[in-house]
Amino acid sequence: MQRPRKPIPPGLWSRGMIATLSAQFLSALADNALLFAALALVRRGGYPVWSGPLLQAFFVATYILLAPFVGEFADARPKGRVMIVANIVKFVGALGMCVNVNPFLSYALVGAGAAANSPAKYGILGELAPPEHLVKANGLLEASTIAGILLGSIAGGALTDWSIDGALTAITGCYAAASFTAVFIPRLRRAVPLKRFSPITSIKAFASQTSSLLRSPNARLSLIGTALFWGAGAALRFLIIAWVPIALKVTNNRLPAFLTATVAAGIVVGAALAARFVRLEVVHRALPAGILIGVGVCLVPLAKTLPLAFALMVFVGTCSGFFVVPLDALLQRQRGDGVGVGSAIAIQNFFENLSMLMLVSGYTTAAFINVPVNDTAFGLGLFIALTMGALTLAQRKSTKAVHR
């Protein structure tokens, strides 16, 4: 077996960083295009209207179930190789949709690949970039992700309007390209020695590592903040899809995709602003932006025209990027004792996807009992604003206690 190479000199534009960003872009593009194609596939299959968000539930449930194992897997192997395997699993899931395998099970398989990919893509940043550039490296990764979301959402909506089968074929090809691109990520040393796999041992280690992270104030802030953000974002995506035909009287797949892409563009702007103005030592500066996300969502029912809708999505996206990028970097830099970066990201994914499952389930319940979309939007926005406000106040109290 070939020994892993010594770590390459870290830098923001090393070969490894470029390969990582490229693989993540292609994978994110396919992920976001796949959602629109999968929703159209479910509608074509005659499933109930409320079953659309159930796709997301299958996806995130896989994340939650695999969380005790994927972080250990990423830490025990070169993370570039983990990204190759993860994108191959996504490829198989998308191929399943192409050949008429149950869409919910196929989407769950894509979720399994995404669960394995996440700790590897974030964990490798600390190996490719020096600590002083970690926020900027996260900004680049988020920018590549959001660029993938941007183009994937637009392409997914447009291709699905043209041909569901054609869209699925193109998406499957993107996953294959992501796997090939990840081959060029350098084979760095493992974070921890490779050991024999034991499910019980892995679950116990996961519980212990989670406890360790929650005892760290900064790690706890990152876990709770990013969980609230991604849970709200998952519900918001389905809200936009349901809101557009009612408020804007447009029934195609393209406009919801464009609005989703506009949020993504705003996140790129917010990520750039965070990289410029927020250092890890003053991460509290990012927290008020979380409250503004909720305010923006509360205003969704007031947007009756396309220009207002797009402006509101840019505002929500900018606040989102400014809020989440520093919190991601905070977890990678300041973890609990004995927790590898891959395991830390897997624990973060566990919290984020548990939040997503809860909020998407809440949205599905609201849709099932026919709560008006505007009322759902206001309720979601109010929930985001209040929880983010509570998080901000708790962090201020914690900071004051430390400095006494």
Secondary structure, DSSP 4 states (H G I P E B T S, - for coil): -PPPPPPPPP-TTSHHHHHHHHHHHHHHHHHHHHHHHHHHHHHHTT--GGGHHHHHHHHHHHHHHHHHHHHHHHHTS-HHHHHHHHHHHHHHHHHHHHTT--HHHHHHHHHHHHHHHHHHHHHTHHHHS-GGGHHHHHHHHHHHHHHHHHHHHHHHHHHHHH-HHHHHHHHHHHHHHHHHHHTTS--PPPSS------HHHHHHHHHHHHHHHHHSHHHHHHHHHHHHHHHHHHHHHHHHHHHIIIII---SSHHHHHHHHHHHHHHHHHHHHHHHH--GGGGGGGHHHHHHHHHHHHTGGG--SHHHHHHHHHHHHHHHHHHHHHHHHHHHHS--TT--HHHHHHHHHHHHHHHHHHHHHHHHHHHHTT--HHHHHHHHHHHHHHHHHHHHHHHHHHHHHHH-
